Amino acid sequence: MLELRLFQTADGNVSEFAPRLAEAEADVQRLVEANMEALLGVRFLASEYDTGPVHAGRIDSLGLDANGAPVVVEYKRGTDPGVINQGLFYLSWLVDHRSEFEQLVRDRLGSDAAARVLWSEPRLICVAGDYTRYDLHAVREHWRSIDLVRYRFFGTRLIGLETLAAATGRSTHRRRKQRTEPVGAGCKSIVELAAAADEALLGLGDGITKVRRKHYSAYRRLQNFASICPPQRTKVHVYLSLDPAEVDLVPDFIRNVRGLGHHGTGDLEVRLRTQRDLERALDLFRASYAAA
């Protein structure tokens, strides 16, 4: 696999930061756990979680992602062909101990978060120095939600993360048939606009996972980069994971919703009423995807 190369520029000259692995696996774990929400989009819950005498192991990290999905994070300093199997072993334990996990969430994040745990979407995130081609193939064939993330340190102050493979659990595709009702011409055009926005977000690149919750659908690489709420009568709300301070806000089109309650995730709200609005929003979609 190609290595990312990182250079520093000064006075027209460049000097390279040589990539390196951590001295020890624990160095990666400590850094990620201390900054898990920023690096992985996951709220940290516990480290080295004891699975009891039957499984007789310790889960490196437990967390909860932005959509409420339980997350197991496993770390390896370099390449380890057993990382996926080990992570799946602990993910299986997690699914069989739902009440214990929900109590952990309740203790750390409160009752509201515990009540919204999304058990249809448990995730495994592996963070390692590298992976084999068999690992990459296994992710594509497996029915669980798995992300393989490669890390590199650059110098003493920089770390890079790269998602090499991502798969959505098949549970996302097994949905109850929803009741459909006749809609008027105006409502139908808004439904079609929502479908076009969905297609645009999914078409931004490879490795995009769509996660459906009751009140919104989230679009995720490693982290959420967008979410869409069910269409209203005259508009579709799209929320993007961009800093509103770095975007030109447009009245009744682009709004800063940081600190305001809303369904979905993201601090930038985009209101779509027409196909033209969608076309105007595409650059923002791309920017949010790139940032994720």
C-alpha positions as a printed NumPy array, in Angstrom:
array([[  0.   ,   0.   ,   0.   ],
       [  1.173,   3.529,  -0.727],
       [  2.537,   5.524,   2.209],
       [  1.403,   9.085,   2.845],
       [  4.356,  11.479,   2.723],
       [  4.265,  14.708,   4.724],
       [  6.501,  17.715,   4.099],
       [  7.111,  21.04 ,   5.812],
       [  7.769,  24.078,   3.638],
       [ 10.03 ,  26.979,   4.651],
       [ 11.69 ,  29.644,   2.464],
       [ 10.845,  27.724,  -0.679],
       [ 12.45 ,  24.512,   0.565],
       [ 10.802,  21.343,   1.862],
       [ 11.779,  18.898,   4.583],
       [ 10.047,  15.583,   5.084],
       [  8.506,  14.293,   8.282],
       [  9.414,  10.619,   8.212],
       [  6.421,   8.402,   9.111],
       [  6.877,   6.034,  12.02 ],
       [  5.008,   3.542,  14.147],
       [  4.454,   4.   ,  17.866],
       [  7.026,   2.681,  20.287],
       [  4.269,   0.615,  21.908],
       [  0.613,  -0.194,  21.244],
       [ -0.325,   1.581,  24.48 ],
       [  0.971,   4.892,  23.061],
       [ -1.636,   4.755,  20.296],
       [ -4.37 ,   3.682,  22.687],
       [ -3.684,   6.48 ,  25.174],
       [ -3.686,   9.149,  22.469],
       [ -6.888,   7.931,  20.813],
       [ -8.749,   7.474,  24.102],
       [ -7.84 ,  11.006,  25.196],
       [ -9.092,  12.427,  21.881],
       [-11.573,   9.798,  20.703],
       [-14.389,  12.11 ,  19.689],
       [-12.094,  14.309,  17.597],
       [-10.218,  11.409,  15.97 ],
       [-12.939,   8.773,  15.52 ],
       [-16.227,  10.592,  16.138],
       [-16.842,   8.316,  19.144],
       [-17.506,   9.304,  22.754],
       [-15.119,   7.449,  25.045],
       [-16.658,   5.214,  27.724],
       [-14.069,   2.818,  29.151],
       [-10.542,   1.487,  28.732],
       [ -9.366,  -2.118,  29.211],
       [-12.911,  -3.21 ,  30.001],
       [-13.006,  -6.584,  31.756],
       [-15.282,  -9.113,  30.006],
       [-15.452, -11.47 ,  32.989],
       [-14.287, -15.052,  33.616],
       [-16.031, -16.709,  30.639],
       [-14.594, -14.525,  27.851],
       [-11.536, -13.837,  30.019],
       [-10.349, -10.76 ,  28.192],
       [-10.18 ,  -6.99 ,  28.169],
       [-11.681,  -4.752,  25.506],
       [ -9.143,  -2.072,  24.592],
       [-11.727,   0.736,  24.37 ],
       [-15.502,   1.043,  24.509],
       [-17.396,   4.   ,  23.095],
       [-20.626,   5.326,  21.629],
       [-20.72 ,   6.982,  18.228],
       [-22.716,  10.048,  17.186],
       [-25.667,   7.893,  16.112],
       [-25.801,   5.99 ,  19.404],
       [-24.113,   2.841,  18.071],
       [-21.955,   0.846,  20.524],
       [-18.295,   0.788,  19.472],
       [-15.432,  -1.575,  20.264],
       [-11.984,  -0.167,  19.422],
       [ -8.993,  -2.5  ,  19.114],
       [ -5.411,  -1.306,  18.66 ],
       [ -2.276,  -2.9  ,  17.238],
       [  1.13 ,  -1.265,  16.97 ],
       [  1.902,  -2.792,  13.565],
       [  0.295,  -5.45 ,  11.383],
       [ -1.509,  -8.24 ,  13.231],
       [ -3.584, -10.794,  11.279],
       [ -5.693, -11.474,  14.366],
       [ -6.932,  -7.935,  14.982],
       [-10.309,  -8.366,  13.251],
       [-11.073, -11.729,  14.854],
       [-10.124, -10.399,  18.273],
       [-12.323,  -7.352,  17.808],
       [-15.272,  -9.442,  16.596],
       [-14.884, -11.701,  19.626],
       [-15.354,  -8.701,  21.905],
       [-18.13 ,  -7.256,  19.737],
       [-20.022, -10.527,  20.156],
       [-19.574, -10.259,  23.921],
       [-20.896,  -6.704,  23.802],
       [-24.069,  -7.647,  21.933],
       [-24.712, -10.435,  24.466],
       [-24.286,  -8.025,  27.403],
       [-26.563,  -5.188,  26.376],
       [-27.809,  -4.302,  29.823],
       [-24.248,  -4.087,  31.153],
       [-23.227,  -1.771,  28.318],
       [-26.335,   0.391,  28.736],
       [-25.532,   0.744,  32.429],
       [-22.035,   1.891,  31.484],
       [-23.524,   4.465,  29.111],
       [-25.965,   5.567,  31.817],
       [-23.124,   6.03 ,  34.301],
       [-20.918,   7.968,  31.874],
       [-23.338,   9.866,  29.631],
       [-26.722,   9.779,  31.362],
       [-30.089,   8.075,  30.988],
       [-31.059,   9.772,  27.716],
       [-27.978,   8.411,  25.926],
       [-28.561,   4.938,  27.399],
       [-32.158,   4.923,  26.128],
       [-31.019,   5.741,  22.563],
       [-28.351,   3.035,  22.123],
       [-28.615,   1.761,  18.528],
       [-28.216,  -2.002,  18.881],
       [-28.87 ,  -2.62 ,  15.188],
       [-25.522,  -0.973,  14.359],
       [-22.743,  -2.165,  16.734],
       [-19.339,  -1.234,  15.313],
       [-15.772,  -2.474,  15.415],
       [-13.002,   0.048,  14.746],
       [ -9.481,  -1.317,  14.394],
       [ -6.565,   1.122,  14.65 ],
       [ -3.274,  -0.432,  13.55 ],
       [ -0.022,   0.28 ,  11.801],
       [ -1.176,  -1.639,   8.739],
       [ -3.354,  -4.498,   7.478],
       [ -2.945,  -7.446,   5.166],
       [ -4.885,  -7.843,   1.934],
       [ -6.777, -10.648,   3.656],
       [ -7.952,  -8.16 ,   6.301],
       [ -9.256,  -5.787,   3.629],
       [-11.093,  -8.611,   1.885],
       [-12.551,  -9.943,   5.141],
       [-14.151,  -6.577,   5.911],
       [-15.944,  -6.54 ,   2.552],
       [-17.3  , -10.041,   3.137],
       [-18.339,  -9.698,   6.768],
       [-21.84 ,  -8.825,   7.966],
       [-20.713,  -6.617,  10.859],
       [-19.903,  -2.891,  10.707],
       [-16.093,  -2.741,  10.654],
       [-13.647,   0.128,  10.01 ],
       [ -9.946,  -0.517,   9.451],
       [ -7.959,   2.613,  10.298],
       [ -4.23 ,   2.903,   9.673],
       [ -2.186,   5.347,  11.779],
       [  1.216,   6.952,  11.348],
       [  3.126,   9.351,  13.558],
       [  5.019,  12.135,  11.823],
       [  7.769,  13.693,  13.883],
       [  6.776,  14.305,  17.501],
       [  3.638,  16.411,  17.038],
       [  1.625,  14.957,  14.156],
       [ -0.498,  11.833,  13.691],
       [ -2.293,  10.743,  10.545],
       [ -5.308,   8.429,  10.332],
       [ -6.444,   6.767,   7.111],
       [ -9.532,   4.586,   6.696],
       [ -8.415,   1.723,   4.468],
       [-11.666,  -0.247,   4.518],
       [-15.163,   0.22 ,   5.89 ],
       [-18.247,  -1.96 ,   5.78 ],
       [-21.793,  -1.478,   6.964],
       [-23.454,  -4.249,   8.901],
       [-26.126,  -5.967,   6.847],
       [-28.631,  -5.071,   9.54 ],
       [-28.786,  -1.598,   7.979],
       [-30.405,  -3.084,   4.916],
       [-33.026,  -5.118,   6.727],
       [-35.725,  -2.549,   7.322],
       [-39.347,  -2.862,   8.176],
       [-41.627,  -2.007,   5.309],
       [-42.946,   1.469,   5.912],
       [-46.514,   2.477,   5.264],
       [-46.856,   4.744,   2.273],
       [-49.52 ,   7.349,   1.852],
       [-50.659,   9.315,  -1.2  ],
       [-48.914,  12.67 ,  -1.491],
       [-49.757,  15.784,  -3.396],
       [-47.67 ,  17.121,  -6.258],
       [-45.824,  19.6  ,  -4.02 ],
       [-44.998,  16.997,  -1.404],
       [-43.929,  14.55 ,  -4.093],
       [-41.378,  17.032,  -5.45 ],
       [-39.898,  17.454,  -1.955],
       [-39.669,  13.665,  -1.518],
       [-37.867,  13.497,  -4.854],
       [-35.553,  16.312,  -3.735],
       [-34.7  ,  14.367,  -0.564],
       [-33.941,  11.3  ,  -2.685],
       [-31.672,  13.391,  -4.915],
       [-29.807,  14.736,  -1.868],
       [-29.423,  11.165,  -0.594],
       [-27.989,  10.091,  -3.948],
       [-25.608,  13.055,  -4.011],
       [-24.239,  12.286,  -0.533],
       [-23.794,   8.569,  -1.208],
       [-22.083,   9.381,  -4.507],
       [-19.342,  11.53 ,  -2.983],
       [-16.878,   8.633,  -2.685],
       [-16.15 ,   5.115,  -1.542],
       [-16.616,   3.807,   1.961],
       [-19.728,   5.823,   2.829],
       [-22.055,   4.197,   5.327],
       [-25.689,   5.252,   5.651],
       [-27.193,   4.742,   9.109],
       [-30.934,   5.153,   9.599],
       [-32.297,   6.395,  12.888],
       [-35.923,   7.201,  13.708],
       [-35.614,  10.937,  13.085],
       [-32.748,  11.156,  10.57 ],
       [-30.368,   9.283,   8.304],
       [-26.636,   9.783,   8.893],
       [-23.89 ,   9.544,   6.271],
       [-20.595,   8.36 ,   7.702],
       [-17.063,   7.706,   6.653],
       [-15.259,   7.079,   9.915],
       [-17.302,   9.921,  11.407],
       [-20.633,  11.436,  10.407],
       [-20.23 ,  14.085,   7.737],
       [-23.922,  14.681,   6.98 ],
       [-27.435,  13.816,   8.07 ],
       [-30.839,  14.269,   6.472],
       [-34.134,  14.57 ,   8.307],
       [-37.361,  13.247,   6.735],
       [-38.641,  15.837,   4.234],
       [-41.113,  18.407,   5.464],
       [-43.905,  19.803,   3.336],
       [-41.793,  22.483,   1.655],
       [-38.15 ,  21.747,   2.471],
       [-35.466,  19.211,   3.327],
       [-33.054,  19.811,   6.213],
       [-29.477,  18.628,   5.725],
       [-26.94 ,  18.974,   8.55 ],
       [-23.221,  19.024,   7.778],
       [-20.165,  18.556,  10.002],
       [-18.581,  21.871,   9.068],
       [-17.568,  24.828,  11.209],
       [-20.228,  27.518,  10.624],
       [-17.601,  30.192,  11.327],
       [-15.773,  29.152,   8.141],
       [-18.853,  29.211,   5.887],
       [-20.706,  32.149,   4.363],
       [-24.152,  31.927,   5.934],
       [-27.11 ,  32.7  ,   3.681],
       [-30.442,  33.663,   5.269],
       [-33.115,  30.978,   4.857],
       [-30.592,  28.648,   3.166],
       [-27.468,  28.094,   5.304],
       [-27.734,  28.482,   9.085],
       [-25.501,  28.059,  12.128],
       [-27.234,  25.593,  14.482],
       [-24.349,  25.052,  16.895],
       [-25.811,  24.763,  20.372],
       [-29.372,  24.526,  19.045],
       [-31.385,  21.357,  19.476],
       [-32.173,  19.486,  16.262],
       [-32.419,  15.958,  14.928],
       [-29.37 ,  14.639,  13.143],
       [-25.734,  15.6  ,  13.687],
       [-23.721,  18.579,  12.497],
       [-23.478,  22.293,  13.252],
       [-24.35 ,  23.634,   9.793],
       [-27.937,  23.441,   8.542],
       [-28.74 ,  23.581,   4.831],
       [-32.372,  24.013,   3.789],
       [-33.255,  22.6  ,   0.389],
       [-36.43 ,  23.703,  -1.355],
       [-35.524,  23.271,  -5.015],
       [-33.119,  21.372,  -7.235],
       [-31.212,  24.638,  -7.602],
       [-30.683,  24.7  ,  -3.817],
       [-29.23 ,  21.195,  -4.012],
       [-26.827,  22.253,  -6.753],
       [-25.741,  25.246,  -4.648],
       [-25.152,  22.941,  -1.672],
       [-22.955,  20.378,  -3.452],
       [-19.687,  22.178,  -2.671],
       [-20.623,  22.132,   1.017],
       [-21.414,  18.413,   0.781],
       [-17.978,  17.791,  -0.726],
       [-16.234,  19.901,   1.901],
       [-17.944,  18.043,   4.755],
       [-17.083,  14.682,   3.168],
       [-13.44 ,  15.717,   2.775],
       [-13.269,  16.921,   6.379],
       [-14.499,  13.54 ,   7.637]])
